[in-house]
Amino acid sequence: MTKINGNVQEQMCPDYTITISKQTADILRARQDDRVSRFDAFRHLLELCALNRSCENSESEAGTTTVRISALADAWHWHRHTAKTFLDELAETGALTYEKTPTGVSIHLKCLTLPAGQ
């Protein structure tokens, strides 16, 4: 963003990819008691997939988690439709893939790289 005559204007930025550590994400994290930011919602997905947790506590592929969209919406203080749209947008960018399962959605974060042995 650039400030011209006191007005903030968006600049055209080339597409880019970043890699940040969990410690950096902790620093950048917004601390809110109310509605969770999109960044924090994405960070929550990263942590769910990194921990390989699922709502039914079954084993799944590394970097994947199974969860109900309504559970994500509740955790983020969002409407269910907003959470679903957020997942759709992330899928469109190639950050994740997801598919419906009998217990919710199985989310695989393609952008998540875990150290060997985890």
N, CA, C and O atoms as a GROMACS GRO file, in nm:
protein
  472
    1MET      N    1   0.082  -0.118   0.000
    1MET     CA    2   0.000   0.000   0.000
    1MET      C    3   0.087   0.124   0.000
    1MET      O    4   0.196   0.126   0.057
    2THR      N    5   0.038   0.226  -0.065
    2THR     CA    6   0.107   0.353  -0.073
    2THR      C    7   0.011   0.463  -0.030
    2THR      O    8  -0.109   0.457  -0.058
    3LYS      N    9   0.064   0.562   0.037
    3LYS     CA   10  -0.017   0.675   0.080
    3LYS      C   11   0.009   0.791  -0.016
    3LYS      O   12   0.121   0.841  -0.025
    4ILE      N   13  -0.095   0.833  -0.086
    4ILE     CA   14  -0.086   0.945  -0.180
    4ILE      C   15  -0.191   1.048  -0.138
    4ILE      O   16  -0.310   1.018  -0.131
    5ASN      N   17  -0.144   1.170  -0.112
    5ASN     CA   18  -0.234   1.278  -0.068
    5ASN      C   19  -0.319   1.236   0.052
    5ASN      O   20  -0.437   1.271   0.060
    6GLY      N   21  -0.260   1.162   0.143
    6GLY     CA   22  -0.331   1.121   0.263
    6GLY      C   23  -0.422   1.001   0.246
    6GLY      O   24  -0.482   0.956   0.343
    7ASN      N   25  -0.435   0.948   0.124
    7ASN     CA   26  -0.520   0.833   0.096
    7ASN      C   27  -0.434   0.709   0.074
    7ASN      O   28  -0.331   0.715   0.007
    8VAL      N   29  -0.477   0.598   0.131
    8VAL     CA   30  -0.406   0.472   0.112
    8VAL      C   31  -0.457   0.407  -0.016
    8VAL      O   32  -0.578   0.389  -0.033
    9GLN      N   33  -0.364   0.372  -0.106
    9GLN     CA   34  -0.401   0.309  -0.231
    9GLN      C   35  -0.330   0.175  -0.244
    9GLN      O   36  -0.213   0.160  -0.208
   10GLU      N   37  -0.403   0.078  -0.298
   10GLU     CA   38  -0.346  -0.054  -0.321
   10GLU      C   39  -0.248  -0.049  -0.437
   10GLU      O   40  -0.273   0.020  -0.536
   11GLN      N   41  -0.137  -0.121  -0.426
   11GLN     CA   42  -0.042  -0.134  -0.536
   11GLN      C   43  -0.056  -0.273  -0.593
   11GLN      O   44  -0.089  -0.367  -0.522
   12MET      N   45  -0.030  -0.286  -0.720
   12MET     CA   46  -0.030  -0.417  -0.783
   12MET      C   47   0.098  -0.489  -0.740
   12MET      O   48   0.209  -0.439  -0.760
   13CYS      N   49   0.081  -0.604  -0.684
   13CYS     CA   50   0.194  -0.681  -0.633
   13CYS      C   51   0.200  -0.813  -0.709
   13CYS      O   52   0.096  -0.874  -0.733
   14PRO      N   53   0.318  -0.857  -0.747
   14PRO     CA   54   0.327  -0.987  -0.814
   14PRO      C   55   0.291  -1.099  -0.717
   14PRO      O   56   0.303  -1.082  -0.595
   15ASP      N   57   0.248  -1.212  -0.770
   15ASP     CA   58   0.217  -1.328  -0.688
   15ASP      C   59   0.343  -1.372  -0.615
   15ASP      O   60   0.453  -1.364  -0.670
   16TYR      N   61   0.328  -1.417  -0.493
   16TYR     CA   62   0.445  -1.462  -0.416
   16TYR      C   63   0.407  -1.575  -0.321
   16TYR      O   64   0.290  -1.598  -0.294
   17THR      N   65   0.509  -1.643  -0.272
   17THR     CA   66   0.493  -1.750  -0.174
   17THR      C   67   0.586  -1.720  -0.058
   17THR      O   68   0.700  -1.678  -0.078
   18ILE      N   69   0.538  -1.742   0.064
   18ILE     CA   70   0.622  -1.720   0.180
   18ILE      C   71   0.625  -1.846   0.265
   18ILE      O   72   0.532  -1.927   0.263
   19THR      N   73   0.730  -1.862   0.340
   19THR     CA   74   0.742  -1.967   0.438
   19THR      C   75   0.778  -1.900   0.569
   19THR      O   76   0.878  -1.829   0.579
   20ILE      N   77   0.695  -1.922   0.671
   20ILE     CA   78   0.724  -1.864   0.802
   20ILE      C   79   0.719  -1.974   0.908
   20ILE      O   80   0.652  -2.076   0.890
   21SER      N   81   0.790  -1.953   1.014
   21SER     CA   82   0.792  -2.049   1.123
   21SER      C   83   0.670  -2.030   1.213
   21SER      O   84   0.602  -1.927   1.206
   22LYS      N   85   0.643  -2.128   1.297
   22LYS     CA   86   0.534  -2.117   1.393
   22LYS      C   87   0.559  -2.000   1.486
   22LYS      O   88   0.466  -1.930   1.525
   23GLN      N   89   0.684  -1.978   1.523
   23GLN     CA   90   0.718  -1.867   1.611
   23GLN      C   91   0.682  -1.733   1.547
   23GLN      O   92   0.632  -1.643   1.614
   24THR      N   93   0.708  -1.719   1.417
   24THR     CA   94   0.671  -1.596   1.347
   24THR      C   95   0.519  -1.582   1.343
   24THR      O   96   0.466  -1.473   1.363
   25ALA      N   97   0.449  -1.691   1.317
   25ALA     CA   98   0.303  -1.688   1.315
   25ALA      C   99   0.248  -1.646   1.452
   25ALA      O  100   0.149  -1.574   1.460
   26ASP      N  101   0.314  -1.692   1.559
   26ASP     CA  102   0.272  -1.652   1.694
   26ASP      C  103   0.283  -1.502   1.713
   26ASP      O  104   0.197  -1.440   1.776
   27ILE      N  105   0.389  -1.444   1.660
   27ILE     CA  106   0.410  -1.299   1.672
   27ILE      C  107   0.303  -1.224   1.593
   27ILE      O  108   0.252  -1.122   1.639
   28LEU      N  109   0.269  -1.273   1.475
   28LEU     CA  110   0.174  -1.206   1.387
   28LEU      C  111   0.028  -1.228   1.428
   28LEU      O  112  -0.061  -1.156   1.382
   29ARG      N  113   0.004  -1.323   1.511
   29ARG     CA  114  -0.131  -1.361   1.549
   29ARG      C  115  -0.205  -1.246   1.616
   29ARG      O  116  -0.155  -1.183   1.709
   30ALA      N  117  -0.325  -1.222   1.568
   30ALA     CA  118  -0.411  -1.122   1.631
   30ALA      C  119  -0.472  -1.183   1.757
   30ALA      O  120  -0.515  -1.298   1.756
   31ARG      N  121  -0.473  -1.108   1.862
   31ARG     CA  122  -0.530  -1.156   1.988
   31ARG      C  123  -0.668  -1.093   2.005
   31ARG      O  124  -0.681  -0.978   2.045
   32GLN      N  125  -0.771  -1.171   1.973
   32GLN     CA  126  -0.907  -1.121   1.979
   32GLN      C  127  -0.992  -1.216   2.062
   32GLN      O  128  -0.972  -1.337   2.060
   33ASP      N  129  -1.085  -1.159   2.134
   33ASP     CA  130  -1.178  -1.240   2.210
   33ASP      C  131  -1.303  -1.272   2.131
   33ASP      O  132  -1.381  -1.360   2.167
   34ASP      N  133  -1.323  -1.199   2.022
   34ASP     CA  134  -1.445  -1.213   1.945
   34ASP      C  135  -1.420  -1.297   1.821
   34ASP      O  136  -1.366  -1.407   1.830
   35ARG      N  137  -1.458  -1.247   1.707
   35ARG     CA  138  -1.446  -1.318   1.581
   35ARG      C  139  -1.298  -1.338   1.544
   35ARG      O  140  -1.218  -1.245   1.554
   36VAL      N  141  -1.264  -1.458   1.504
   36VAL     CA  142  -1.127  -1.494   1.469
   36VAL      C  143  -1.095  -1.437   1.331
   36VAL      O  144  -1.178  -1.441   1.240
   37SER      N  145  -0.973  -1.384   1.314
   37SER     CA  146  -0.931  -1.332   1.184
   37SER      C  147  -0.910  -1.447   1.086
   37SER      O  148  -0.897  -1.562   1.126
   38ARG      N  149  -0.907  -1.414   0.959
   38ARG     CA  150  -0.882  -1.516   0.856
   38ARG      C  151  -0.743  -1.578   0.876
   38ARG      O  152  -0.724  -1.698   0.856
   39PHE      N  153  -0.646  -1.494   0.914
   39PHE     CA  154  -0.512  -1.547   0.938
   39PHE      C  155  -0.514  -1.648   1.052
   39PHE      O  156  -0.456  -1.756   1.040
   40ASP      N  157  -0.582  -1.614   1.162
   40ASP     CA  158  -0.588  -1.707   1.275
   40ASP      C  159  -0.667  -1.833   1.242
   40ASP      O  160  -0.636  -1.941   1.292
   41ALA      N  161  -0.770  -1.820   1.159
   41ALA     CA  162  -0.846  -1.938   1.115
   41ALA      C  163  -0.755  -2.029   1.033
   41ALA      O  164  -0.757  -2.151   1.051
   42PHE      N  165  -0.677  -1.972   0.943
   42PHE     CA  166  -0.584  -2.051   0.863
   42PHE      C  167  -0.478  -2.115   0.952
   42PHE      O  168  -0.442  -2.231   0.934
   43ARG      N  169  -0.429  -2.039   1.049
   43ARG     CA  170  -0.330  -2.092   1.144
   43ARG      C  171  -0.389  -2.209   1.224
   43ARG      O  172  -0.320  -2.307   1.251
   44HIS      N  173  -0.517  -2.198   1.260
   44HIS     CA  174  -0.585  -2.306   1.332
   44HIS      C  175  -0.589  -2.432   1.245
   44HIS      O  176  -0.563  -2.542   1.293
   45LEU      N  177  -0.621  -2.415   1.115
   45LEU     CA  178  -0.620  -2.529   1.023
   45LEU      C  179  -0.480  -2.590   1.014
   45LEU      O  180  -0.466  -2.712   1.015
   46LEU      N  181  -0.378  -2.504   1.005
   46LEU     CA  182  -0.239  -2.554   1.000
   46LEU      C  183  -0.208  -2.639   1.122
   46LEU      O  184  -0.149  -2.747   1.110
   47GLU      N  185  -0.246  -2.591   1.238
   47GLU     CA  186  -0.216  -2.664   1.361
   47GLU      C  187  -0.295  -2.793   1.370
   47GLU      O  188  -0.242  -2.895   1.416
   48LEU      N  189  -0.422  -2.792   1.329
   48LEU     CA  190  -0.500  -2.916   1.328
   48LEU      C  191  -0.435  -3.020   1.239
   48LEU      O  192  -0.422  -3.137   1.276
   49CYS      N  193  -0.393  -2.977   1.119
   49CYS     CA  194  -0.331  -3.071   1.026
   49CYS      C  195  -0.192  -3.113   1.072
   49CYS      O  196  -0.154  -3.229   1.055
   50ALA      N  197  -0.116  -3.021   1.131
   50ALA     CA  198   0.018  -3.055   1.180
   50ALA      C  199   0.010  -3.155   1.294
   50ALA      O  200   0.094  -3.244   1.306
   51LEU      N  201  -0.092  -3.141   1.377
   51LEU     CA  202  -0.111  -3.233   1.488
   51LEU      C  203  -0.182  -3.360   1.445
   51LEU      O  204  -0.191  -3.457   1.521
   52ASN      N  205  -0.234  -3.359   1.320
   52ASN     CA  206  -0.302  -3.475   1.263
   52ASN      C  207  -0.421  -3.518   1.348
   52ASN      O  208  -0.444  -3.637   1.369
   53ARG      N  209  -0.496  -3.419   1.396
   53ARG     CA  210  -0.615  -3.447   1.477
   53ARG      C  211  -0.737  -3.458   1.388
   53ARG      O  212  -0.743  -3.398   1.280
   54SER      N  213  -0.833  -3.534   1.433
   54SER     CA  214  -0.961  -3.540   1.364
   54SER      C  215  -1.072  -3.553   1.466
   54SER      O  216  -1.047  -3.593   1.580
   55CYS      N  217  -1.192  -3.520   1.427
   55CYS     CA  218  -1.302  -3.520   1.522
   55CYS      C  219  -1.333  -3.660   1.574
   55CYS      O  220  -1.384  -3.675   1.685
   56GLU      N  221  -1.302  -3.762   1.495
   56GLU     CA  222  -1.328  -3.897   1.544
   56GLU      C  223  -1.201  -3.965   1.597
   56GLU      O  224  -1.201  -4.085   1.624
   57ASN      N  225  -1.093  -3.888   1.611
   57ASN     CA  226  -0.966  -3.937   1.664
   57ASN      C  227  -0.911  -4.057   1.589
   57ASN      O  228  -0.844  -4.142   1.649
   58SER      N  229  -0.937  -4.066   1.461
   58SER     CA  230  -0.880  -4.175   1.382
   58SER      C  231  -0.752  -4.127   1.316
   58SER      O  232  -0.730  -4.007   1.300
   59GLU      N  233  -0.669  -4.220   1.280
   59GLU     CA  234  -0.544  -4.186   1.212
   59GLU      C  235  -0.574  -4.144   1.069
   59GLU      O  236  -0.658  -4.203   1.002
   60SER      N  237  -0.506  -4.042   1.024
   60SER     CA  238  -0.522  -3.997   0.886
   60SER      C  239  -0.385  -3.958   0.832
   60SER      O  240  -0.287  -3.952   0.906
   61GLU      N  241  -0.382  -3.932   0.704
   61GLU     CA  242  -0.257  -3.895   0.636
   61GLU      C  243  -0.196  -3.770   0.700
   61GLU      O  244  -0.268  -3.681   0.744
   62ALA      N  245  -0.062  -3.765   0.707
   62ALA     CA  246   0.007  -3.648   0.762
   62ALA      C  247  -0.035  -3.523   0.687
   62ALA      O  248  -0.046  -3.524   0.564
   63GLY      N  249  -0.059  -3.415   0.760
   63GLY     CA  250  -0.102  -3.291   0.697
   63GLY      C  251  -0.250  -3.287   0.666
   63GLY      O  252  -0.296  -3.199   0.594
   64THR      N  253  -0.324  -3.384   0.720
   64THR     CA  254  -0.467  -3.395   0.694
   64THR      C  255  -0.543  -3.403   0.826
   64THR      O  256  -0.495  -3.461   0.923
   65THR      N  257  -0.661  -3.344   0.828
   65THR     CA  258  -0.748  -3.356   0.944
   65THR      C  259  -0.891  -3.371   0.896
   65THR      O  260  -0.924  -3.327   0.786
   66THR      N  261  -0.974  -3.431   0.977
   66THR     CA  262  -1.117  -3.442   0.946
   66THR      C  263  -1.191  -3.369   1.057
   66THR      O  264  -1.171  -3.394   1.176
   67VAL      N  265  -1.277  -3.278   1.015
   67VAL     CA  266  -1.348  -3.194   1.110
   67VAL      C  267  -1.482  -3.151   1.047
   67VAL      O  268  -1.495  -3.150   0.925
   68ARG      N  269  -1.577  -3.117   1.130
   68ARG     CA  270  -1.704  -3.064   1.080
   68ARG      C  271  -1.689  -2.915   1.052
   68ARG      O  272  -1.626  -2.844   1.130
   69ILE      N  273  -1.746  -2.868   0.943
   69ILE     CA  274  -1.739  -2.725   0.911
   69ILE      C  275  -1.805  -2.644   1.022
   69ILE      O  276  -1.758  -2.535   1.056
   70SER      N  277  -1.914  -2.695   1.077
   70SER     CA  278  -1.981  -2.623   1.186
   70SER      C  279  -1.892  -2.614   1.309
   70SER      O  280  -1.901  -2.516   1.384
   71ALA      N  281  -1.805  -2.712   1.333
   71ALA     CA  282  -1.712  -2.705   1.446
   71ALA      C  283  -1.608  -2.596   1.422
   71ALA      O  284  -1.570  -2.524   1.514
   72LEU      N  285  -1.561  -2.584   1.297
   72LEU     CA  286  -1.468  -2.476   1.263
   72LEU      C  287  -1.536  -2.342   1.281
   72LEU      O  288  -1.479  -2.250   1.340
   73ALA      N  289  -1.659  -2.330   1.232
   73ALA     CA  290  -1.734  -2.204   1.244
   73ALA      C  291  -1.752  -2.167   1.391
   73ALA      O  292  -1.738  -2.050   1.428
   74ASP      N  293  -1.783  -2.264   1.474
   74ASP     CA  294  -1.799  -2.238   1.618
   74ASP      C  295  -1.668  -2.192   1.680
   74ASP      O  296  -1.666  -2.096   1.758
   75ALA      N  297  -1.559  -2.259   1.646
   75ALA     CA  298  -1.428  -2.224   1.702
   75ALA      C  299  -1.384  -2.084   1.659
   75ALA      O  300  -1.317  -2.013   1.734
   76TRP      N  301  -1.421  -2.045   1.538
   76TRP     CA  302  -1.378  -1.917   1.483
   76TRP      C  303  -1.480  -1.806   1.509
   76TRP      O  304  -1.455  -1.690   1.477
   77HIS      N  305  -1.596  -1.841   1.566
   77HIS     CA  306  -1.706  -1.745   1.587
   77HIS      C  307  -1.753  -1.687   1.454
   77HIS      O  308  -1.777  -1.567   1.441
   78TRP      N  309  -1.764  -1.776   1.355
   78TRP     CA  310  -1.809  -1.740   1.221
   78TRP      C  311  -1.940  -1.812   1.193
   78TRP      O  312  -1.977  -1.905   1.264
   79HIS      N  313  -2.010  -1.768   1.090
   79HIS     CA  314  -2.125  -1.840   1.039
   79HIS      C  315  -2.073  -1.960   0.960
   79HIS      O  316  -1.964  -1.953   0.903
   80ARG      N  317  -2.148  -2.069   0.959
   80ARG     CA  318  -2.105  -2.190   0.888
   80ARG      C  319  -2.077  -2.161   0.740
   80ARG      O  320  -1.978  -2.211   0.685
   81HIS      N  321  -2.162  -2.082   0.676
   81HIS     CA  322  -2.143  -2.049   0.534
   81HIS      C  323  -2.010  -1.975   0.513
   81HIS      O  324  -1.943  -1.997   0.413
   82THR      N  325  -1.974  -1.887   0.605
   82THR     CA  326  -1.848  -1.812   0.595
   82THR      C  327  -1.729  -1.908   0.604
   82THR      O  328  -1.632  -1.894   0.530
   83ALA      N  329  -1.737  -2.005   0.695
   83ALA     CA  330  -1.628  -2.104   0.708
   83ALA      C  331  -1.616  -2.188   0.581
   83ALA      O  332  -1.505  -2.215   0.535
   84LYS      N  333  -1.728  -2.229   0.524
   84LYS     CA  334  -1.727  -2.308   0.400
   84LYS      C  335  -1.669  -2.226   0.285
   84LYS      O  336  -1.589  -2.277   0.206
   85THR      N  337  -1.708  -2.100   0.275
   85THR     CA  338  -1.655  -2.011   0.171
   85THR      C  339  -1.505  -1.993   0.187
   85THR      O  340  -1.432  -1.991   0.088
   86PHE      N  341  -1.458  -1.981   0.310
   86PHE     CA  342  -1.316  -1.967   0.339
   86PHE      C  343  -1.240  -2.091   0.289
   86PHE      O  344  -1.135  -2.078   0.226
   87LEU      N  345  -1.292  -2.210   0.317
   87LEU     CA  346  -1.228  -2.333   0.268
   87LEU      C  347  -1.228  -2.336   0.116
   87LEU      O  348  -1.129  -2.376   0.054
   88ASP      N  349  -1.339  -2.294   0.055
   88ASP     CA  350  -1.346  -2.290  -0.092
   88ASP      C  351  -1.239  -2.196  -0.150
   88ASP      O  352  -1.173  -2.230  -0.248
   89GLU      N  353  -1.224  -2.080  -0.089
   89GLU     CA  354  -1.125  -1.983  -0.137
   89GLU      C  355  -0.983  -2.038  -0.123
   89GLU      O  356  -0.901  -2.022  -0.214
   90LEU      N  357  -0.954  -2.104  -0.012
   90LEU     CA  358  -0.822  -2.164   0.007
   90LEU      C  359  -0.798  -2.277  -0.093
   90LEU      O  360  -0.687  -2.295  -0.141
   91ALA      N  361  -0.902  -2.352  -0.123
   91ALA     CA  362  -0.890  -2.459  -0.222
   91ALA      C  363  -0.863  -2.401  -0.361
   91ALA      O  364  -0.785  -2.457  -0.437
   92GLU      N  365  -0.926  -2.289  -0.392
   92GLU     CA  366  -0.904  -2.224  -0.522
   92GLU      C  367  -0.760  -2.178  -0.539
   92GLU      O  368  -0.708  -2.177  -0.651
   93THR      N  369  -0.695  -2.138  -0.430
   93THR     CA  370  -0.556  -2.093  -0.439
   93THR      C  371  -0.458  -2.210  -0.441
   93THR      O  372  -0.339  -2.190  -0.467
   94GLY      N  373  -0.507  -2.330  -0.414
   94GLY     CA  374  -0.419  -2.447  -0.412
   94GLY      C  375  -0.356  -2.472  -0.277
   94GLY      O  376  -0.271  -2.560  -0.264
   95ALA      N  377  -0.396  -2.397  -0.174
   95ALA     CA  378  -0.339  -2.415  -0.040
   95ALA      C  379  -0.387  -2.545   0.024
   95ALA      O  380  -0.315  -2.605   0.104
   96LEU      N  381  -0.508  -2.587  -0.011
   96LEU     CA  382  -0.562  -2.709   0.049
   96LEU      C  383  -0.657  -2.777  -0.047
   96LEU      O  384  -0.702  -2.720  -0.146
   97THR      N  385  -0.685  -2.902  -0.014
   97THR     CA  386  -0.793  -2.975  -0.080
   97THR      C  387  -0.881  -3.029   0.031
   97THR      O  388  -0.835  -3.052   0.143
   98TYR      N  389  -1.008  -3.048   0.001
   98TYR     CA  390  -1.095  -3.110   0.099
   98TYR      C  391  -1.204  -3.188   0.030
   98TYR      O  392  -1.242  -3.160  -0.084
   99GLU      N  393  -1.254  -3.289   0.102
   99GLU     CA  394  -1.364  -3.368   0.049
   99GLU      C  395  -1.457  -3.403   0.163
   99GLU      O  396  -1.416  -3.420   0.278
  100LYS      N  397  -1.584  -3.414   0.130
  100LYS     CA  398  -1.685  -3.449   0.229
  100LYS      C  399  -1.667  -3.593   0.271
  100LYS      O  400  -1.635  -3.680   0.190
  101THR      N  401  -1.688  -3.619   0.400
  101THR     CA  402  -1.686  -3.755   0.454
  101THR      C  403  -1.812  -3.771   0.538
  101THR      O  404  -1.882  -3.673   0.563
  102PRO      N  405  -1.842  -3.892   0.582
  102PRO     CA  406  -1.961  -3.910   0.666
  102PRO      C  407  -1.953  -3.832   0.799
  102PRO      O  408  -2.056  -3.804   0.860
  103THR      N  409  -1.833  -3.799   0.843
  103THR     CA  410  -1.817  -3.729   0.972
  103THR      C  411  -1.782  -3.581   0.959
  103THR      O  412  -1.760  -3.515   1.060
  104GLY      N  413  -1.775  -3.529   0.838
  104GLY     CA  414  -1.740  -3.388   0.819
  104GLY      C  415  -1.670  -3.368   0.688
  104GLY      O  416  -1.716  -3.415   0.583
  105VAL      N  417  -1.556  -3.298   0.692
  105VAL     CA  418  -1.473  -3.282   0.574
  105VAL      C  419  -1.330  -3.321   0.609
  105VAL      O  420  -1.280  -3.291   0.717
  106SER      N  421  -1.266  -3.388   0.516
  106SER     CA  422  -1.125  -3.424   0.530
  106SER      C  423  -1.046  -3.316   0.458
  106SER      O  424  -1.057  -3.299   0.337
  107ILE      N  425  -0.964  -3.243   0.535
  107ILE     CA  426  -0.888  -3.130   0.482
  107ILE      C  427  -0.741  -3.170   0.474
  107ILE      O  428  -0.683  -3.218   0.571
  108HIS      N  429  -0.682  -3.148   0.357
  108HIS     CA  430  -0.538  -3.172   0.339
  108HIS      C  431  -0.474  -3.040   0.298
  108HIS      O  432  -0.504  -2.984   0.193
  109LEU      N  433  -0.385  -2.990   0.382
  109LEU     CA  434  -0.314  -2.865   0.353
  109LEU      C  435  -0.192  -2.896   0.267
  109LEU      O  436  -0.092  -2.949   0.316
  110LYS      N  437  -0.202  -2.863   0.140
  110LYS     CA  438  -0.093  -2.889   0.046
  110LYS      C  439   0.026  -2.797   0.072
  110LYS      O  440   0.138  -2.828   0.033
  111CYS      N  441   0.000  -2.684   0.137
  111CYS     CA  442   0.108  -2.586   0.163
  111CYS      C  443   0.185  -2.619   0.291
  111CYS      O  444   0.283  -2.552   0.321
  112LEU      N  445   0.143  -2.721   0.366
  112LEU     CA  446   0.206  -2.756   0.493
  112LEU      C  447   0.319  -2.856   0.472
  112LEU      O  448   0.298  -2.961   0.412
  113THR      N  449   0.438  -2.822   0.521
  113THR     CA  450   0.552  -2.912   0.516
  113THR      C  451   0.592  -2.944   0.659
  113THR      O  452   0.622  -2.853   0.737
  114LEU      N  453   0.592  -3.072   0.694
  114LEU     CA  454   0.631  -3.113   0.828
  114LEU      C  455   0.770  -3.175   0.825
  114LEU      O  456   0.808  -3.238   0.726
  115PRO      N  457   0.846  -3.159   0.933
  115PRO     CA  458   0.978  -3.221   0.938
  115PRO      C  459   0.964  -3.373   0.926
  115PRO      O  460   0.862  -3.430   0.965
  116ALA      N  461   1.066  -3.438   0.873
  116ALA     CA  462   1.065  -3.584   0.857
  116ALA      C  463   1.043  -3.650   0.992
  116ALA      O  464   1.096  -3.606   1.094
  117GLY      N  465   0.965  -3.757   0.991
  117GLY     CA  466   0.940  -3.833   1.113
  117GLY      C  467   0.820  -3.783   1.192
  117GLY      O  468   0.796  -3.831   1.303
  118GLN      N  469   0.743  -3.689   1.137
  118GLN     CA  470   0.624  -3.641   1.209
  118GLN      C  471   0.500  -3.675   1.134
  118GLN      O  472   0.390  -3.642   1.179
   0.00000   0.00000   0.00000
